[in-house]
Amino acid sequence: MLGFLTPYRDERYHLRDYEGPERALRGPKELFNYRHSSLQNVIELCFGVLKARFAVLKNMPNYKLRRQRLVPIACCVLHNFIRSQGCGDRMFREYENEDMLIEGEEEEEGRSIPSIDLSPSNVALMSNVRDEIAKQMRRDCSRNRR
């Protein structure tokens, strides 16, 4: 894994920080952080739904790694199949609320973290990628307001 895109430091980040009278986004860095936080919430909600539906994701048996990596994919396929059939599934109704907090999703001990290149040159590269994305987001917002 080459790197990852971190939010900007010293800028608002959490969605709750954008509520109330001060919620107007002030510049490309805040826009990036707002969208980064929104995406993180969606991803956490998706994992929460999958873990609630498929207990195997909470307590993965000691399969070989090549098999373990296929289990979440299979769960996603089954989940999407159930959703595509439009069965009015109880879990889909329960988890429709985007602000819902999923129990146990804050931090999990023992989670393995993939190896990421944190050399100064790679950190600078990823910082430049983040800056370009933030600028493009701001340009897109400006165009859409016209």
N, C-alpha and C positions, 0 to 999 in steps of 0.2 A: 504494500500500500504506500503510495507516494506521500500522502499527507492528508490533512483534513482542514476544513474551513471553520475556524473558530469565530465566535461573535467578536465584535469590536469591544475592547475594554473601555471603561469610563463612559459608556453610552447606555441608555435604557435597553433592557433586554427582555425581561419576562412580560408576557402579555398583560398581566395585571398592571404593569407600569404604564401602559398606554391607555388606561381608562381615565375618565374624568376630563376636566377642562384642559389639562395639559397634554391631551392625547395626540395632538397634531405632530406629525413626524417632522423633525428638523434636520433635514439633510440626508444624503445617501447612506451614511453610517447607521443612522437610526432606522432607516427603511430596511437595510440589510438585516439588522438585529431583529426587527419586528418579524420579518418573513422567516428568518432562521428559527426564531422561537415558535412561530406558528407551525412550521414544518416539524419541529421536534415534538410538539404536542400531538400532531396527527400520527407521527410514527409511534409514539408511546401508546396512544390509544389503540392503534392497530395491533401492536404486540399484546396489549392488555386483553383485547377481544380474543385474539388467538389463544392466549394462555388460559383464558376463562373457558373456552370451548374445548380445547385439547389439553388435558392434564399432562400428557406426555411431554409437553414443552416446559412444564414446571419442574418435572422430575425425570429428566432424560435418562433412560437406562444406559448402561455402560456399553453402548454399541461402539464399534470402530468408528473413527472420525469420518471416514468416507460415507458411512451410512447415516451418522448423526446429522450431517449437513443436508441430507435429503429429507429428513423428517419435517422441518419447518416448511420446506417447499411443498411437500405432500399436504400438510395442514392448510396452506394457502390455497392450494387447488381445491381441496374439499370445501373450504370456507366459501370460495368464489362460486363453486357449483351450487351450494345451498342458496347463496344470495341470488344467483341467476335464475333459480327456479321460482323466486318470488313467493315463498311459502309463508310469509308473514312471521318469520322466525322471531321468537321471544328475545333472543340475544341481540338481534339487530335493533329492535325497538329500545332495549335497555341502554345500548351503547351509542345511540344516535346523538346524545347530548355531547357536544364537542368540549365543554368545560368540565366534563366528568373526570374525577381523579380515580385512577385505577389503583386499588390497594396493592402494596408491595412493589410498585413500579418506580418508586423514588430512587432507591439504590439497592442493589443486590450484592451481597458479599460474595467473594470468590469468583466474580465475573472475570473471565479472561479477556485481556485487552490485546488486540492485534499489534504486532510490531509496526511502528510508524517511524519513518526517518525524521528525526528532530534536529538534524544538522542545521547550522545557521543558514546555509544556502537554501535548503529546502523550506525552512520556515519563512524565509524572505520570498521565495517563489510562491508559496501558498498565500502569503499576505498580499502579493501583487495580484494573484488570481481573485482573491476576495475583493480587493479594491476595484478591479475591472467589473466584477459582477455588480457591486454596489452602484458604480457609475451608470452601468447599463440599466439597472432597475430604475434609477432616478430619471434617466432619459425617457424610458418607456412611460413612466408616470406622467412626465411633463407632456409628452405627445398625446396621451389619452385625455388630458384635461382640455386640450384645444378644441 
